[in-house]
Every structure is written in C-alpha cells, then in structure tokens.
Amino acid sequence: MVNKKGYLKTLEAVLAIVIILLFTFSVTPKEEIDLSMPQNIKTSQSFILSELQNNETIRYYVVHSDDSDAASNAAYKAVDSLISENMPSSYDYTFGICKMSSCISNITSLALETSIYSQDILITTDGLIQNPKVVRLWVWRKI
C-alpha cells in the first residue's frame, strides 16, 4: 500500500513555498523607471517649437525648403540657430524637416541607455501655397 501521508506532506510543502513566493513578490517594492521628460527639456522644446510656429521668416524658409538648395540651406541654418541658442548646454540635439509625418533620424551613435526626447510641429502657410512640413526635434543628454 502506498503511503499517502508522504504525498500530502510533499504537497503541503510545495503549496507553502508557492504561497511564500507569491507573497514575497507581491509585497517587495519594484524599481520604477521614470520615463517622463525632464522639465528643462520640455520647456526648451516648447519654446523652440512655439518660436518656429510664430516666426514668419523661419516658417517661410521651412515651407520653401524643397524649392532649391539655397532655400533648404537657409531653412536648416535658421532652425539650427534657433535650437542651438535655446537648448540647455548639457543636452545635444538633431532635427529634421520633412514632407511627411514619418520623419526619421539616424541617431545610431548613441548608447542604448540614453533617453531620446522627441517633439514635432506641422508648419504650413496661410497663402496659396499648400506645402506643409513637419519639423521634428530630437534631444538627448550629452554622453
């Protein structure tokens, strides 16, 4: 005859271990990763994008950036100047002026641990030319 007391004691021990592990994992505090954007970056990006939206000269350059190489160069210089003057010194950036919302950048040289913060704005003209552009700004802490 099989000893049923041994099976019950083993089952009790396994259940006790499972209950203890469940309790331990549910009570133990978990490390939370803060994924929110730092306030200085949020403020800088908001100011830069607001300035892009309201500065008629930069808007003109951005909307006409595909017309010629000179217009593209003027647009990139104007946007780069605006960003570099208003970016916190401990952060680096890149930006893109694109026709579509799928604006991408090749930020491949950054370490995997670096957080990259991105915001964009759609810029168009009020006149007859309907040539909308997306200006996307990527910001990260300097390594």
C-alpha positions in Angstrom: 0.0 0.0 0.0 1.2 3.5 -0.9 2.0 5.9 1.9 -0.5 8.8 1.3 0.9 10.8 4.2 4.2 11.4 2.4 2.4 12.7 -0.7 0.3 15.1 1.4 3.3 16.4 3.3 5.1 17.0 0.0 2.0 18.7 -1.5 1.7 20.9 1.7 5.4 21.9 1.4 5.1 22.8 -2.3 2.0 24.8 -1.7 3.6 26.6 1.3 6.6 27.5 -0.9 4.4 28.8 -3.7 2.3 30.9 -1.2 5.5 32.3 0.3 6.9 33.2 -3.1 3.7 34.8 -4.2 3.5 36.9 -1.1 7.2 37.9 -1.3 6.9 39.0 -4.9 3.7 40.9 -4.4 5.0 42.8 -1.3 8.5 43.5 -2.5 8.7 47.1 -3.9 9.6 47.2 -7.6 12.0 49.7 -9.0 10.1 52.2 -11.1 11.8 53.8 -14.1 11.0 57.5 -14.6 10.2 57.9 -18.3 8.9 61.4 -18.1 10.6 64.2 -19.9 12.8 66.5 -17.8 11.2 69.9 -17.2 14.1 71.9 -18.7 13.9 69.9 -22.0 10.1 70.2 -22.0 10.4 73.9 -21.6 13.1 74.3 -24.2 11.3 72.2 -26.8 8.0 74.0 -26.2 9.7 77.4 -26.6 11.6 76.3 -29.7 8.5 74.8 -31.4 6.4 77.9 -30.4 9.0 80.1 -32.0 9.1 78.0 -35.1 5.3 78.3 -35.3 5.2 82.1 -34.8 8.3 83.4 -36.6 7.2 84.2 -40.1 10.8 84.2 -41.5 11.6 80.8 -40.3 8.2 79.5 -41.4 8.8 80.8 -44.9 12.2 79.1 -45.0 10.8 75.8 -43.8 7.8 75.7 -46.1 10.0 76.6 -49.1 12.9 74.3 -48.1 12.4 72.0 -51.1 12.3 74.7 -53.7 16.1 74.9 -54.1 19.4 74.0 -52.3 19.7 77.6 -51.2 16.2 77.6 -49.6 17.0 74.3 -47.9 20.3 75.6 -46.5 18.6 78.7 -45.3 15.8 76.7 -43.6 18.3 74.4 -41.9 20.6 77.3 -40.8 17.6 79.2 -39.3 16.2 76.3 -37.5 19.6 75.1 -36.2 20.4 78.6 -35.0 17.1 78.9 -33.1 17.6 75.5 -31.5 21.3 75.9 -30.5 20.5 79.3 -28.9 17.7 77.8 -26.7 19.0 74.3 -25.9 20.4 73.6 -22.4 24.1 73.1 -22.5 24.1 69.6 -21.1 21.9 68.3 -24.0 22.6 67.6 -27.6 20.0 67.6 -30.5 19.3 66.9 -34.1 16.3 67.9 -36.1 14.6 67.1 -39.4 12.4 69.0 -41.9 10.2 66.5 -43.6 7.3 66.4 -46.0 5.5 63.6 -44.1 5.0 62.7 -40.5 7.4 59.8 -40.8 10.4 62.0 -40.2 13.3 59.8 -39.0 16.8 60.4 -37.9 19.9 58.3 -37.9 20.8 58.7 -34.2 22.7 55.4 -34.1 25.9 56.5 -32.4 24.1 56.9 -29.0 24.4 54.4 -26.2 21.4 52.2 -25.6 20.8 53.7 -22.2 20.3 57.2 -23.5 16.8 58.6 -23.4 15.8 60.5 -26.5 13.0 63.0 -26.3 11.2 64.0 -29.4 8.6 66.6 -30.3 7.4 67.9 -33.7 5.3 70.6 -35.3 3.5 70.9 -38.6 4.2 74.1 -40.4 2.3 75.4 -43.4 1.5 78.8 -44.9 -1.8 80.7 -44.9 -1.4 81.7 -48.6 -2.0 79.9 -51.8 1.0 77.5 -51.4 0.0 74.4 -49.5 3.3 72.8 -48.8 3.1 71.5 -45.2 6.3 70.4 -43.5 7.0 68.6 -40.2 9.8 69.9 -38.1 10.8 67.2 -35.6 13.3 67.8 -32.8 15.2 65.0 -31.0 17.0 65.9 -27.8 19.2 63.7 -25.5 21.7 64.2 -22.7 25.3 64.6 -23.8 27.4 61.5 -23.2 
